[in-house]
Amino acid sequence: MAHRHAGQMQYVFLDEVQLVPEFQKAVISLFEQDNLDLYLTGSNASLLSGELATLLSGRYVEIAMLPLSFAEYCKLTREAPQQAWPMYFRCGGFPYLPNLAGEDEKRDYLQGIYHTVLLKDIVERHKVQDPFILESILRFLLDNVGNLTTSKKIADSLTSFGRKTTSTTVEKYLRTLEEAFILYRASRYDIQGKQHLKFTGKYYVVDPGIRWLLLGNRGLDIGHVLENLVYLELLRRGFRVFVGKFGDSEVDFVAEKGGRRNYYQVSASILDPATYERELAPLERIRDNYPKYILTLDTLPMEDEGIRQVNLLDFLLS
């Protein structure tokens, strides 16, 4: 370390330090020095696990980062929301994307991010024996964003397509994808029974651009992409997010923070009466006094028995 004057504050930034063998020893030695502010950045949840987390317990602040929110994206591009929305919806919010003009350039950029994280951070770190199965699991989940699933269902589906695997292998690979912050799992919450349900849940991808990269335009299922974006936005706002179960009906999201709770339904449009009734019904059955919202792309906000319909872009920008 460079020479410094006594009492002078120094700032040390270590990026992707978890890739260095026994990095914990260097981190601890730096951490114990006076007048030194230490910053660690990494793309894997294992960065602050095990011995290091124990040694630093209560003496660090963890800041979880996500790609750009829609509000940040609009600020960066200086575009009006309606102008910025189509590209954000399709290609997502990785920070360098607005600097790239063509679709091919954007795809190449996303391809680089994807292969760096998947091949280097997952396959090498976890010594994955079958990268093809790992990518097949990811593609399956990207194609089923917003659908309840289990490791057995994934394993059975892949096996039926000739990619034989087991639920144990699927569970192992799911953990690695979550640790690398590619996938996020929203577990189910029984609103009536007030209990968390362990075995089923939904998976969401860290950025819709990854979904577009791997699935192409086939992956642009509007409802599921919107749901994914709302899930990420709720995480950014500090909520713990669950999939709500109320009897035989489902609420897209139960979001909790600081002892309060919000309920959200997400739909591209509820102008069709049948869709309106389908989205409204689960919220009407919940008799507590927490706020209830239906988020849509419709531009005619309404309110029905305290259930507010909010334009989704307005929600993302609020």
N, C-alpha and C positions, 0 to 999 in steps of 0.2 A: 504494500500500500504506500502511496506517495507520502512524503514527509508533510506533517501538519503542525501548526502552532498549538501550543497548549490551550485547551479550552475552545478551540475552533471547531464548529460543527461540520461534520462530514456526512454526505449522503451516498449510500451504496445501493445500486440497483443490480440484481441478479436475475437474468431472464432465463426461463426454462432450466433452472438449476437442478431440477429433479433428474435430469439426464446425466448428471455427473455422479459417479460412484461415491458413496459415503459423503454426499454433500452436506449431511446434517452436521458433521463435525466442523466444517468451515463456517456454516451458518451460526452455530452456537458460539464459536470463537469471536466472530464479528459482533454478535448480539451482545456479548458481555462487555464490549468496549464502551468507554464513556464517550459522550458527545458524538455518537454515531447513530444515524437514522437509517434503518435497513429496510429495503423493499424487495420482496420476492415475487416474481411473476411466473406463472406456469399454466399449462393447458391440461393438467391432470389433477384429479382430486387427491391423489396420493402425496401431493406436495406437502400437505400439513397433516400427515397421518403418522401413526406409530410413535417412535421415539421423539421426533422433533416436536410433535403436538404436545406430548407430555412435558417436555422440557420448557416449552414456551407457554404453557397453559396460563391463560389469563393475562398474557403480556403481549398479545398481538391483536390486530384488527384484520379480519378477512373481508375483502371486497369482491363479491362475485360479479364478473363482467359478462355482458351479452353483446351481440352485434347491435348496431344502431337501432334505436326505436324509430318509429315513423316521424315523430316530432324532431328528433335529432337529424334524421335523413333530410327532411324538408329544410331545416336550418342550414345544413351543409351544402345542399344543392341550390338553395335560394329559389326553389320552385314553389309555386302554389300547390297546396295539398292535392287538388284534383289532377294537376299535371304530374306530380311526383308519384302518385299512387300506383298506376299500372306497372311501372318498373320495380317499385318496392315490393309490390304484391308478387311479382314473378321471380325477381332475382335476389330479393332480400336486402339485408342491411350491413353486409361486411363493408368496412369503412372505405376501402379503395375503389369499390365498384363505381361510384359516381364519376370517377375520373376516366372510365373506359367507355368509349363511344359505341362500339359494335357489339352485337350479341356474341360473336365468336370470341372477342376479347374477354368479355365477361365470363363466358364459359371456361376459357383457359385459366382465368384467375381463380375461379371456384374450384376447378380441377386441381390446381396447385395446392390450395388449402386442404381439400379433401384428402389427397394422397399424402400430404405431409402428416396430417393427423392420423389417418387410418394406417398407413404403412409404417411410419416411423414411431409414432407414439403408442400405437396399439399392438401391431404385429410384432415389432421388435421388442418392446418393453415386456409384453406378456408372453412372448415366445409362442404366438398363435400357430398351431400346427396346420390349420386349414383356413387360410385367408378367404378362400372361395365361399365357405360356409358363413364366415363372419360377414362378408359383404351381402350374401343372400339374406341373412337375418335382417340386416339394415334395410335392404330394398323392400323386404316384406313389410317392415314396420313403417317405412315411408309411404308405402302404398295403402297402409291401414291406419294412418294418423286419424285420431278421433274415434277409432273402433276399440271396444274392449277386447283384450286378448290375454292369453296366458302363455307360458313357455311351452306347455304341451301342445297348444293349438298351433304355435309357430313350428314346432318340430314336426307335427303331423302334416302340416301344409307343405313344408320343404321336402319331406320324405315322399309325399304323393307326387311331387314333381321330379323325383329321381335324385334328390340331394339328401340322402339318408343321414339323419342326425338324431340326437336324443334331447329330451327336455333338460337334462343336466348340462349338456354342452351349450344349449341355448341360454340357460340361466347364467352360465359362466361368461359367455360372450356379451350378454345384455349388461352385466355388471361392468365389463371393460368399456363398453360404449357409453355408459353413464359416467364412469370415472373420467373419460376423456371429454365429457361435456358435449358429445354429439347428440345424445338422446337424453330426454328428461321424462321421468315417469310420474304420472298423476294417479295416485291410488284412489280407491273408492271409499266414500264416506256414507254410511247409512244415516240419513237425516232424522228419520223417525227413531231409530234405536240409539242414535248418538254414539256410534262406534265406527272405527276404521276397519275396512275389509281388506285382508292381506293378499288374497290370491289373484285378484283380477285388477286391471287398471288400463290406462291408456298411455301411449308413448307419443311424445312430441319432439320434433327435431329442432336443433338450436337456431336454425335459420332456414326460411323457405327456399333460399337459393340452392341449398344442398339437395332438396327434394326435386327442384327443377333440373338440376344437373344430372341426377341419376334416373329420373323418370320422364324427363322431357315434358312436353305439353300434356301428356297423359296424366302427369302429376298435378295439374292445375285444377283439381277438384275444388271449386270455389268455397264450398262450405267448410271443408276440412282445413284448407289453408287459412281461412279466416279464424277458425277455432284455434289453430296453432299460433297465429299472431296474437290473439287475445291472451292465450296462456302465457306466452313469453312476456307480454306487457304487464300482466298481473305479477309475475315474478320480479320484474324490474321495480315495481312499486312496493315490493317488500312483503307481498302476501304469501302465505302457504296455500297451495291450490290443490283441491281435490275434485274428483268426479262425484257428483251427488246422486244418491239412490234414494228414492222415496217410493216404497212399495214396489210396483212393477214399472214405475216411470223413472226417468233420468233427468237430472239437471246438469248441464254441461260443466259448470264450475261452481264449487263452493270455495270462496276465497276468505281466508281468516288472517287478521292482523290486530294485535293489541287488544284482544278481547272482543273485537267486533267482527261481523261477518257480512259478506255480500253474496248474492246468488246471481248467476249469469246464464242466459241462454244465448247462443250465437247462431245466426241464420243469415244467408245472403239476402233474403227478402221474406216478408210475411204478408205481402199484399194479397196472396191467395188465401181465401178464408180457411181452407183446410190446414194449411201450414200455420196460419195464425193460431188456430185452436190447438194444434199439436205443440207449439212452442209455449203457449200460455198455460196450458193445463197443469204441467208439473209445478209451476210456480204458484198457481192458485191453491194447490193442495197444501202448501207449506203455510202454517198458521202463525209463525212467529213474526216479529216486527222488524226483522232485518231488511235492508234494501234489496229489491229484486229488479233485475234489468233484462231486457231483450235487446241485444246488439245486432243491428242489421245495416245493410247499405241503403236502405230506404231513406228518403229525405223528408218524410212526413212523420215526425215524432208524435207519439201518442202515449196516453197513460190509461191503464185499465185497472181499477181497484188497487191503486198504489204501485202497480207494476209498470215501470217506465220503459218505453221504447226509445233507444238512443242510437243516433247514427254512428256507425262503427268508426268512421274517420274522426268524428268529433271526440269520441271516447279516446282514441289513440293520441289525439292532440291535446287533450284536457290535462 
